[in-house]
Structure formats: structure tokens, C-alpha cells
Amino acid sequence: MIGIELGDDEVLSFVNKGYTSKDIIEAGHKMDEAGMTYRMIYLGGLAGKGKLVESAKRSAEVFNQIHPYYMMLTN
């Protein structure tokens, strides 16, 4: 289980996650290439009021490049 949270660099930086969307993609590719099965958590509300749609679009761009077995959405 990986707490990716979201794929929006602006929000990841704001909440001091310590990684970027590029890091998420690279780690996902490594796990995919290794044949690892992984699950991820997406925190849809982390971007805050008024930023959900744009953050979701940025996150989708990242998540469409990796292949988790299961994705859990929480607010």
C-alpha cells in the first residue's frame, strides 16, 4: 500500500510530502517492471476548496502512467 495522496506538484509541495509527481511515476514504473502488485491511496480533498477539479486532472495525468492493482479514494 502506497500513500501517493495525489499527483499535483503544487499541493504535494504545499503539504511538504517530500516528493513530486515525477517521483511517483518513476516509482510506479519500477514496481511495474519488477512485476510487483501495489495498491495506492488517493486523497481527493487534499487540494482544498476550489482546487479539486484542477488537482484531480493533474493527478489523473500521473495515475494514468502507473498501474496499481487497486486504488482507494478517500477525502
N, C-alpha and C positions, 0 to 999 in steps of 0.2 A: 504494500500500500504506500503510495507516494502522495504527499500533500502538496500538489502542484499549486493549488489555490486558484490561479488564473494565469492567463498568458499576456497580460497587459503590463509592459515595462514601466509605464508611468506609475501604476498602482503598486507593482512589486517594489519599486524604489521607495515610494511613499511609506509603505508599511515595513520597510527595512528587511525584506526577505533574504537579501544577500545573493540573489541570482537573477538572471534575465530570461526572457523568452528563448533566446538563443541557447542558453544553458539547458533549458527544458527539452528543446528539440534534440540537442546533442546527446543528452542522457537517454531520451526515448529511443533514438536511433541505436545507441549502444545496446540497450536492453533488447530491442527488436532483433538486432544482428546476432545477439547471443542466444536468441530463442527463449528469453525469459518471459514469463507471464507476469504482468503487473497490473495493478489497479490504481486509479488516481481519484483524488478528491478535488472538486471544483467549487470554490466559494463564490457563488454568483453575486452576492451582495457586497462583497469586499470593496468594490469600486465606490460605493456610496451613492447617495441620492442624486439622480440626474445623469449618472455616468454609466448606468447599467448596459444600455444598448451598445454604445461605442466599445466598452470594455469587453462585452460578450463577442462582438465581431473580431476584435483583436485576439481574444482567446481562441476563437474558432479557427483562425488562421494558424495558430500554433498547434492546437489539438488535432487538426486535420493532417498534420505531418508526422504524428506518432500513432501508435497502435495499442493502446491499453486494452486489456481483456475486459475491463469493467470501468465505468466512470460514474462516480457518485456526485450528485449535485446537492449542495446544501447552501443555505443562506446564512 
